[in-house]
Amino acid sequence: GSAEFASSSAQISSLAQKTMAPILTAAGEVLSSSVGFITAAKNLCADPEDTPTWQLIAMNSKKVSEAVRKLLEQITDKAPGQHECQEALELMQKYINMIDQATLGAISTTLQTRAESTLQGFSEQVVNALVGVEDALGALIAAAKTDPTKLGHQVTLVSSHAKPLVD
């Protein structure tokens, strides 16, 4: 390591500690169940005909698999941008429902007219929103390829640029 950082200890925020706790617990379960599996395998090497040890191997194998599954769930749940992506999905679903309602209103001629703008004004608003969405999608794609820590922010930008489409 670099000498300039040698005397500095790592600082982890309390939020980061809380976030990491379930991941570390799950990782500990993987390790402890693996130790049980390896111990049973060692005993099986000494006596390959021992039926109870074979049962222990099977039981420990299941424990290791379950612990790995839990660890992967924890890691996935804590991945950068998960919360923002979920919020954006819910918001976009809300926008889709609003557009569906407006479409039904237009078909049944119950759609309320709006006097605050003209067809040209609304058309320009839609075009500007779509340009913003397109630009935000480009940044989202770049973040997905190069810096996943920015995914949450970029997804939020995409959904914010889509809002004028339903206003």
N, C-alpha and C positions, 0 to 999 in steps of 0.2 A: 504494500500500500504506500501511499504518499506520506512523507514525513510531516507535511503540514496538517494532516488530519489525525495523526497518531495519538495525540493526547485528547481528542474529542470523542466522547462516547455517543453512540446513536441515541437519538431522542425519538420516541414513538408517542404520538398523541393518545389521549385516553380513548378517543373515538376509534382510532386505528386499532388499539388494543381490543376494544369491544368487538370490532369487525373481524379481527383475526382469531378471537377466542374459539368460535365454533369450528373454524378450519383447523386450528391446532389440536383441538379435542378429537376431531375426526382423524387427523394424521396420527395422533397417539393411539387411537383404536386400531388403525392399520398396522402400526408397529407391534402393539401387544398381541394382536391376533396372529401376526406373522411369526412372532416368537413361539407361540403355541403350535403353529403349524410346523415350524422347523424342528422344534423339540420332538414332536410326534414323528416326523420324518427320520430324525436321528435314531429314535427308538426302533423304528421300523427297519432301519439298516441292521441293527443288532439282531432282530428277530423278525424276518419277513413273513413268517407264518402266523404272527400274533393278531388274531381277529379283533380284539378290543382296540389295538393300536390302529388298525385300518379304519375302524369306526371313528376313532379320535382324529385321524387324518381327514376323513370326510367332514366331520363336524367343524374342524378348524379351517378347512378349505372354504366352507360356507361362511364362516365368520370373517375370513379375509375378504371374500368377495363382497359381503355386505358392508364391511368397513370401507372398502375402496369405493363402492357405490355412494355411500354417505359422504365421503370426502369429495368426490366429484360433484355431488349436489351442492355441497357447501361452497366449493370453488366457483361453480357456475353461478350460484345465487349472488356471490360477492363480486362477480366480474364487473369491470368498469362499464358504466352505461346501462346496466340492467334496469335500474329504477326509471331512468329517463326514457328508455325505450318503451317500457310498459306504459308510462304516462302518455307518450306520443301515440302509441297504438290506441289507447282509450280516446284521446282527443281526435285522432283521425277518424275513428269509428263514429264519434259524435258528429263530425263534419259530414261524413257520408250519410248519416241519418238525416241531417238537416237538408242536404241536397236531394235526398229521396223524397222528403216531405215537400220541398219546393217543386220538384218534378211532378208529384201527384197533384199539387195545387195548380200547376200550369195546365196539366191535362184536363182537370175538372173545372177549369176557369175560376177557381176560388183563390188563386194566388193574389195577394194584396199588391197593388201598385205602389211604387215608391217614388216620391217626388223629389228626393234630395239629389238625384242625378239623372242623366239621360242614358239612352242605350249606349252611346259612344263613351260616356263616362264610365259606365259599368264595364264595358268591353275593355277599356284601357286599364281599369283596376284588375280585371282578370289576367290580362296579358302581363302586367307588372308583377302580379302575384306568381304567375307561372315562371317568369324569368327568375324571380327570387328563389322559388322552389328548385329550379334547375341548377342555379348557382350553389345552393345549399346542398343539393344532392351530390354535386361534384366534390365539394369539400368533405361530405360524409364518406364518399367512396375513397378519397385520398386518406382520410383518417383510418378507415378500415384496413387499408393496405400498409400504412406506415406508423400510425400512432393510435392504437385502440383506446388509450386513456382519454382521447378527445371525442370518442363516439357519442357519449351522452350529450355533450354540448351540441354537436353537429346534428343529432337527431332532433333536439329541441328547436334548433334553427329551422329545420325543414318544416316541422309542424307549425311554427310561428309564421312562416312565409305562406303556409296554406290557409291561414285564417281569413285573409281577404277574399278568398274564393267563396266563402259562405256568408260574408257580411252583406 
